[in-house]
Amino acid sequence: MQQHEGAAWGEEWQAERVTLGRHFLRDMEGLWRQILKLAAVVETTLNTSVRALCDGRADLAAEVKFEEESIDRWEVQIERDCLKVLALHQPVASDLRRVAAILRINGDLERMADLARHIAKRARKLAEEPLGRALPRGLEAMASEALGQVRVALARSVILGDRKVDRYRRAVIGELKQAIRDDPDRLDAWLRLINAARNLERIADHATNIAEAVVYLKEGDIIRHDASTGRFSKPRG
């Protein structure tokens, strides 16, 4: 009799574990769907802010500002859902890595959206006070490279490509410093472009952060301080 009861209890426990496993998979699939949707919206917002800057369009800058609040709410909801998964399922090993990676990617996406807003704000100011000359040659190339890294942020190659954006940033800022010396009356405009270049560099940094999170998810390796990648931690933000 006791043996029969023990077997029955074991079957019930196994069934409960299977049910919990199904619920965890369902919740994780929901989290991934949400993070991918957020990534798509953030990418669109970044593209819009860069177009506003390069084309001098204040109307596009306004679109970025409109999108910001919904992105912030979305990011908070994903974080809450991650914490709920941690509390309910108490995942370990690779399952825990999945949740940790989503949390990290979620934060980087939100900061990318903030940087898009900063670029759009400067684009609006520049549209109100046109330069009367073309943007620095390297700025559009830098913007294109940074956005390209965002699009392929799930690839390990992004980590090495981060240095290319750094080189663009140094060249663009050098050109803008020369512009300040040549045309100091437009100091505010040159400073806005310098800040925009720095924002683009930080966007590329966050794309690299996401790539690092994916490496951690797939391989369990933390490569943020790994000299073999040619990348060391930069100030986050």
Buried (B, 14 or more C-beta within 10 A) or exposed (E): EEEEEEEEEEEEEEEEEEEEEEEBEEBBEEBBEBBEEBBEBBBBBBBBBBBBBBEBBBEBBBBBBEBBEEBEEBBEEBBEBBEEBBEEBEBEEEBBBBBBBBBBBBBBBBBBBBBBBBBBBBBBBBBEEEBEEEBBEBBBBBBBBBBBBBBEBBEBEBBEBBEBBBEBBBBBBEBBEEBBEEBEEBEEBBEBBBBBBBBBBBBBBBBBBBBBBBBBBEEEEEBBEBEEBEBEEBEEE
